[in-house]
Amino acid sequence: MSMYDLNVIKKKFHKTELNAYSMFPIGTKVKVICAARDFNFFFGETGVVIKNDEKYLGIIVKWDIPRKYENGHIEYEWNFKPEDLVILENNK
């Protein structure tokens, strides 16, 4: 199974295929449901939308817990499409 296949399965399971940018205003608490986006892998991280410019990968999510890498890099946010996210209040 490819990462693409896994993303398709997760989108269908969470019913995010029809998500729209307008569903994710700044301050929205979200969970990442995609397995990979833009050569980065995700494991259900949560965060808050800090920017939404309503274009490709235009939803920026600031992590609740920054991601720390072995080389010392710390990632505080990442860019997503609407279909990559679920709103936490609706998915507890």
C-alpha positions, -999 to +999 in steps of 0.1 A: +000+000+000+013+035-009+011+067+012-014+079-014-036+048-008-034+054+029-044+090+025-074+080+004-085+054+030-082+080+058-101+107+039-130+082+033-130+070+069-131+106+083-154+118+054-131+148+046-132+146+008-157+175+007-141+197+033-137+233+022-112+260+032-141+280+047-146+253+074-112+262+089-112+298+102-082+309+123-085+294+158-101+262+148-088+232+167-079+203+143-064+169+140-043+158+110-057+127+094-034+125+064-004+102+066+018+124+044+017+158+029+045+176+010+072+150+019+064+151+056+047+123+076+020+127+102+007+106+131-025+122+142-010+154+155-033+181+168-031+219+166-048+252+159-053+269+125-032+301+126-036+310+089-060+302+061-054+319+028-079+296+010-054+283-017-034+251-021-018+240+012-031+273+026-042+261+060-013+265+085-017+245+117+005+253+147+012+221+166-001+216+202+032+198+208+061+209+185+077+181+166+113+175+175+137+158+151+169+139+158+190+166+141+177+192+166+152+208+143+119+218+159+088+221+137+061+243+151+036+243+122+028+228+088+006+236+058-024+215+048-054+212+024-089+210+040-092+173+032-061+166+055-079+178+086-108+171+109-123+196+133-117+183+169-150+195+183-168+173+158-145+142+162-140+136+199 
